[in-house]
Amino acid sequence: MGQRSGRQERSKKLELAVSETMKAEAEVQNNKEAEEPKAEDQRVTSVFGVADLKNGAIGLYNVGQSCCLNSLLQVFLMNRYFTGILRRITVPQCAAQQRRNVPYQMLLLLEEMQCGKRKAVSPIDLACCLSVYRVKMFVQYDAAQLFLTLWNLIMRQMKKAELVAELGNLYTICVQEHLACQKCSSETKRNSSMLTLPLPVLDSSSHVLKTLENCLQYFFHPEELTGRNMCFCEQCGRKTPFLQSMKLVHLPQTLTIHLKRFCYEKSSYIHKLSHYLPFPQDLDFNAVLTENQCQADDKEKAAWQYELFAVVAHSGSTSCGHYCAYIRSLTECKWYCFNDSEVCQVSWDDVKCTYGHSNLHWGETAYLLIYMKKRPQ
Amino acid sequence: MAQWQEVQSLANAYLEQVHQLYAGVALPMVVRQCLATWIEDQNWRQAAEPLSSHARMLFHSLLALLGEQLGSPGLGDEDFMLKHNLRKARRDLQAEFEECPERFANLVANLLQEEQRILRLGQAEGQAGAASAPSAPPESDREQQIQRRLAEFHTALQEAERAFRYLEDLQDAFDFCFKVHYLPGEDRTSDPQYAQQVQALQAKLQILDRQRREVLAQMQQLLGRSETLQDFLQQELGAWQERQQRACLGAPVDTRLHRLETWFTELGQGLFQLLQLLRALGDLRQKVTYERDPLKAETPLLEQRLRELLIYLLKRAFVVEQQPSMPNACKRPLVLRTASKFSARARLLIRLYDRNHHMEAKIHIDRNPPKTKGFRKFNILTSSSKTLLAGDSPQDGLVCDFQYLTLKEQKDSRSGKGSKGASEGPLVVTEELHLITFTLAYAYCGLELELETSTLPFVIISNNNQFSSAWASILWFNMLSCNPKELQFFSTPPPAPWPRLAEVLSWQFESVAERGLSREHLLMLAEKLFGSKPSPESTLTWPKFSKDGASGFSFWAWLDGILGLLQEHLKQLWKDGLILGFVSRKQEKKLLKGKRTGTFLIRFSESILGGVTCTWVEHPENGPPAFRAVVPYTTAELASLALPDIIRDYQLLVEENIPENPLRFLYPDIARDEAFGPYYSQRQEGNPTEQKKYLNRRLIRVSSRQANELWQTEEELVAATENLETLQLQPSGLGTQQPGSVAPLQPGGSGMVHPKGSGTLPVTSGKLGMLQVMAGSPGTLQPGSPAVLQPSSPGTLQVMATSPGMPRPGGSGTLQPGSQGLEAPRPLQVGPGVSEMLQPGIGDLEPQLVLQLVPEGQGPLQVGPGGVGTLHVLPGELGVLQHVGPEEQGTQQVGPGAVEPQLVLQLVPEGQGTLQVGPGDLATLHVLPGELGMLQPVAGDTGMLQQVEAGDTGLLPAVAGAVEPRLVPKGQGMLPPELRDLELLPESPDMQELLQPLVEELEPGSGTLETLEVAELMPDMLEPVDGGLEGLGPELAGSTALLDPCDPFLPQPEDTALPTVSSLFTAAADFPLLHIDANDFQ
């Protein structure tokens, strides 16, 4: 259901899309051939900034258990902040390099999606490119892990420093880790950054956390390190109990939350937690975290207003499963569901179905949540 | 409808877009039109994929079909142009796309998409227009969503099937090529042709692989959407279950399952279809598989997911449609009595079954009993399994209906008989919850599972007297628990928040008597429970609700007593809001304080289980208002006499006074009979031909109060004898039958006749219409009261015959006023002896006559065209009163020449006839309510009774109908206000005309009262008249008012309750008890 409407959406822009994208493509071609002056570059950016999704939502063929990759690619490519950066990359000189360049292959894929009239395109070239970097086809991936791999590959292969910085800004979460000795109250702080917030869905006593907000609170909740977990305190000169806490410093434009639904407890046995865990469409970190869980100025905090942009959902079990992505188009503000080559327009109710269900272990459950910073009012 | 057809029905603006769409396109519209259905059935999008051989095939099929069309006889000569166009189109297409059919496929696919888009826009606009107009009953948002998603689901499913068939074709083609061309055995690597073939094979395999993945993706998508749909249905089902639980509490909610059943069945059907598709995919894999075949990895995953979804759906779809209930206690389900029949029904909302498979449904009681000591165990005595035969109930769906179940307690053999007390569990019997579980062995499409569902917990009792408290447990549970398996609920019952409890209590009343509790009622109950105004946080504990109670019974017992009372006796009154019910004494005083004397309200007793009482207010001349209440009536009393009748007949006996009914206005201000008239019981219809051996009797209720001991009310049953039948005039019963309505003629003045249906005028002797029923206890007749006569005016005297003497059938003539009215005093005194005499004969008396007097000078009686007949009787000055039955007539006399006693007679027979005679100065003529026949003369000048002319009387009745049927005083001195506005309606000029001369005639004689001649009248009167009016002698006619038999206001045998009468006496058969107000005689 809904497929029809999805396609119709696409068709609506059929005619228009061709001309503009072609134009933009031409620009890119120019871009590839020679270094453009910066002004030109900016102009192209602005064209592409709005050009995304001109052709509607396009599926990606499954090229060998690539549903996980496909879902992540859709999340990347539907994010116009990301594509805005991607479209400015430096094109590698020789063909061999081009084939091995992940950002470039992604850009090509994006172009193909934008200009084609077909309902889906095949990411086979990108998949081949990735396999060079040991991201093989026909292998099941964990979406969170693949996301990190992919992001790092893109980051590493971007030549322009400014783009690297922009990409970093777009995705990086900054936190400050505090480690305080309980004996001498000496404190060590360390700033670190992360790409995703890996949220546990169970608390320390294996009780189910009720909502995403609870998970966040639990994640930023200070933890006592005692017993075997004690750390060596330089002041005291011995192992002492520590209080470990994490403070939020900065949140990026695109915030990725990883729900740790795969449970590694009990040694080798991995199982999936499919219980119900609702997440909101609008997330205000100021309402979730307490004052001392944050380490940010007011201006930063004022921007901590997020709305849900995408959900990467997993169905099936740990050994075999399927990923699909629910993405809210930034230009149309409509939800789409991407199941490889199948794309259809859906509603928030469908997204809510990925909250999980304690009786349906094989159904779709949200695994990655991607929130987008709201525009300042 | 086919897409092309829909497109053609679009509005012009959109059609224009379609024309534009086809304007510059290689596919002429004529081809689109000609092969519309076929074109829409093909999967052009798929064919448009590069490397697809499908496009070529489709293209050639199209050309072939066009060729067929050209040659078909259907296109005759008249379609010459069409033929030409088709031929041209075919040529053009062939020329343009022969080399690249994929482009053609792509073109068609885009065209179809674009058509759909236009169609959607056009239809959306059409709907927007239609939506503004009033449309079908609005469905809820959720319902619409479900319907829409179900439709989408089906479309997507069809699409998936189509994709699957295409995949099948691809695979067959590949399979064939593979078998023909692939020869692995021989080494033919050198053969370039072979290499080419292998390459082609490889390409085909690529396409096949992609198609497989595509079909899988489609199914993933389909499953994802069906999960959402499933989620919606579960929510709806959850809402239904909540509704059912509330319905068990008596809430008026819709618990029909039909819609849910349709939805579940549709989704179930779709999912089973999908399951079969998945299996078919598995079969395809059996035939052709290759390394990294996506079917191998993903089909099992999909199937697993689908099965899980289906099983969950099936499990939830098995519901208890009818909770266990005993047949005679439908409004209180979930209380079962051992050895009594009960029934329960479960339903599978997915109406899919395999005809070849017999499904067995079973019921079990207490499958997992709590491990509590003393928990009683039961067996289901009757058969506990049932085979659900396929086709058993195709229409009704899959139902396991267990009727006629009975339970028997398992006696623990070890403990023996007498040890029950010892093994008593911690919970009393009525707090012990049990469950019945239904199981169904379901099998369909290779899916086999046992479905299970449980009833709500119920209570098992062994005796009816436990019923009430068992029901209390059910209420408490269903109000507060949402876990139907929580059998240990009553080990720690939670308290109930007041708002929730209030709602549930209101439902109890609603289900018993169709009217819930008002805010005021609930406030009173809350104050009773909490001692103060309730806050939303107030809670009531279980023991306080069902166990403790200051007055010896619990709150629930009290409330249930009232419910029982309502159910048995007061349903209608409660439903119609006549019972104020829950009013505290404090509140009651507040309400009544400002109301006039005689205003009463009905409330439930707080001190007696299942009691109802009336409280009324009196405003003594000095002092604060007094509030009186009768000892509450309970079922025992109400069983013999209904509350409206009690209210109607209720008498208060006051020493020295005539009994009166203190209940006059229902709070806030409705005349008693107006409020209760419709509920008064009908008088028995007797068989007139049958000689009555006994008189009928009826019960009325009275209270007496002692003069000294103010207001000590006590209640007694008084049997007032009264032959009800006789009150009805029956044509056949002429002589013997007592026409209740017949007003015996009064010498003094008037008589009224009331013929019943046939127009015959029966007159009886011996039974005069007299008043005062009250018999039975002699004491009720106050010695003083009968003294009607007022000697105040000297010489004149009137007789007043009321009670005493006359009633006796035989005791005629005792009263004799000679011409000297002075004798009068004698009758005034009625001694005890008289009342004794009364007794035997009293049954004969007709209670409805009342005489009213009008005081002398002021005869306020007016007959005016406009506002007629107010009758004021002023106490103290009335001269007289009078009246009589035929029997005494002879004896009764008004002294001639007597002073001006302004005699006015008012007869109120049977409620409908009144008659008044006012002699004296003003001849007052008073017409009372509509239906009466009346008449009324007055004697003036002549000293004789003035007779009314036959003509006049004849007319009267006709008019009577026009008079507003407001009615009448019950004998009190004061007419109720209604009477005052008695008016002649404009349509009744006759009446006015009639009255006018009368008045004039009488006028001169004012001041003198003459004798009324009786003699003349009597004989005729007594003569039974058979033939109706014609038979009446002139004299008779002269003195009587004959009612037109057809007068709608006459009581007809068949319509005793006259709906047209809006005020009192709505039921013609109801006789208001008449009394003469004691005040009148002071």
Interface residues (C-beta under 8 A of the other chain):
Chain A: M1 G2 Q3 R4 R7 Q8 S11 K12 L14 G59 Y61 N62 G64 Q65 K117 R118 K119 A120 S122 F138 S315 G316 C320 G321 H322 C324 C337 N339 D340 S341 E342 C344 V346 D349 D350 K352 C353 H357 N359 L360 H361 W362 G363 E364
Chain B: R45 A48 E49 N106 N110 Q113 E114 Q116 R117 R120 Q145 R149 A151 E152 F153 T155 A156 E159 R210 R213 E214 L216 A217 Q218 Q220 Q221 L222 L223 G224 R225 S226 E227 T228 L229 D231 F232 R292 P294 A297 E298 P300 L301 Q304 R305 E308 L309 Y312
